[in-house]
Amino acid sequence: MPPCGQPAHPSPATWQHGRVTAATHSPLFPQVPDSADAVLEGLDPEQREVATALRGPVCVLAGAGTGKTRAITHRIAYGVRAGVLQSSSVLAVTFTNRAAGEMRGRLRQLGATGVQARTFHSAALRQLQYFWPKAIGGSMPRLVDRKIQLVADAAAACRIRLDRGELRDVTAEIEWSKVTQTVPSDYAAAAAKAGRDTPRAAAEIAQLYATYEDVKRDRAVIDFEDVLLLTVAVLQDRHDIAEQVRSQYQHFVVDEYQDVSPLQQRLLELWLGDRDNLCVVGDASQTIYSFTGATPDHLLDFRTRHPGATVVKLVRDYRSTPQVVHLANGLLSQARGRAADHRLELISQRAAGPEPVYADYADEPAEAEGAARRIRDLMAAGVPASEIAILFRTNSQSETYEQALADAGVPYQLRGAERFFDRPEVRKAGVALRGAARFGGNDSLLDDVVDLPSQVRAVLSGEGWTTEPPAGSGAVRERWESLAALVNLAQDFAAARPGATLADLVAELDERANAQHAPTVQGVTLASLHSAKGLEWDAVFLVGVAEGMMPITYAKTDEQIEEERRLLYVGVTRARERLHVSWALARSPGSRPNRRPSRFLDGLRPGSTGGVGRPGLVASGGIERGYTGTGPQAVPRRAQRTVARCRVCGRTLTDAGEMKLMRCEDCPSDMDEGLYERLREWREIQARRSGQPAFCVFTDKTLMAIAETVPDDDAELVRIPGVGVRKLNRYGADVLAICGGQEPVEGAAGG
């Protein structure tokens, strides 16, 4: 099995054969290209266009898996290696430390050292620290990592009680206000205009916001949003400082441009001045952070602001199989709104793979057990644990899957947890390796080892690494996984660079730590859909894809619903080969099975109808029900419930109204319209007689089900959901008479 999920066979010679060629010799420790032209090798025509368009404004519309990071890093490297760009004059900005680290790592591999690749906040903080004495004087205020305690203190000062959830939500509102450059006095109007679902009255939040700013000022601290606000203020007010920054940076590249906030856009404009050497990269269909103030409008309006811009569309998907891409395109084909109008239809460049699998389960624990079981099977078939991910909508769903994986003996790691090089065991291992590199000749552990991997194993054995992983899960297993990742890295490093020493490996680790380029940890990844952005795996399990969770319950407006659809699209496009989509009919064992699959899957999963996409974009795939076998691999299941199926298409029914009809709402009806109207007239009479609302006699759905079934006797009538024995005894004679074309007996149902 190839290491770290690399292709089992060498890449084809050119991009036309379905995969971009590697521009370097080793996937992990590549050789630096020997010339500027060599940097361009292996790029497809569109990527090459990006890489060679080095002057003026450039807008790259890049779909998921189309190699956007490859295109822009090769662009920077080509410009530097060709002498068109000075490495020290390029500033590449993105949104996460991980993405910035990956960009620095790729640029280093391409021979473009000295390029600044940072987040907006990191770049602004560096400038603010440098210019503070000149612009403002004195020492810069302390930067606080977390503002939630300050918000709590502001609430106490206002005598407003906030529970933990409200505290978090109010903090998010303050952050949104600041990145949209909204002051406290304007908050109420701005929140109403933006359609914000505020956690408290807008006037209260405005008061909390103003008091929060006072608390910060009194304590001489600033928050992360202040870093951007203060940098903008300095560049606006001090033209000499702005010119100094502009003389330093001549060329800008912005990744994930669909996620910029108005405040970040303003900072970018101040960096640029009246110049236009700007390359932006983004995909409006991956806008999933609007709650933080991000907006795709800057991306979509780029050509309006820069009429002479070069626009390149990347649609060749090198990540996912045609089956996965088909589903992703199908999701977007049903989308609405401005972002949807600019969607990119991906074209897979990979060989065919398995169809997406859809599965429903009785409850959430059963769904988690099913995912763990299938993951165990994939690992037994040779798929590395590190190439498998479980993605969910909210972090609260994680615990159920952690338990299921632990019970199944499957190692896992939590995405969004502590960064690899910040883990205590990794820091200690680094100290031990550095010491061994300096004084290894006096270390008895290294007496009988010669090659680099053996030296690393010997050193790390003193830190807790063993040849076999510890049993169970938890902190002990997580520490072992970290050390095992370093051992694997040493093996790959030695294979790529024969003759490398322990000192060489330590230098590599230092560079990786600076770039936050972590080695692969052997464990299934558990992550929220938001934190999975920018990542990919061979096999992805999208779980909890049910109404109320996807879209989430509090998504009410059309814009919010569309963002939820885009979030699911991001989840689908994380998968390279295998995609498993599942949902639970109930939350817990014994609960009512009243959930239904997400509306986003309508018309895309087998047995479903609906969907308003373009023809030819309806995905298909296999289907799996909850495992009910009794063989040796069976995992104990909760008691099985009877599952209602549509009598037209066979889909599982979870909506109460659909269960009454025994068919999907969208499936064709064979209802006798005349009978339905007679039943409605009769119901009105019964409602007036009893002095109760009409639905208390029978609901509309029950009447529709009766008009579709046209029962002949009590047995057929009582089987219709919503009738029951009590209503059969009271109304049965009348209903059967009407169904038989007769008049009901006067007064028969009135007792």
Disulfide bonds with the S-S distance in Angstrom:
none
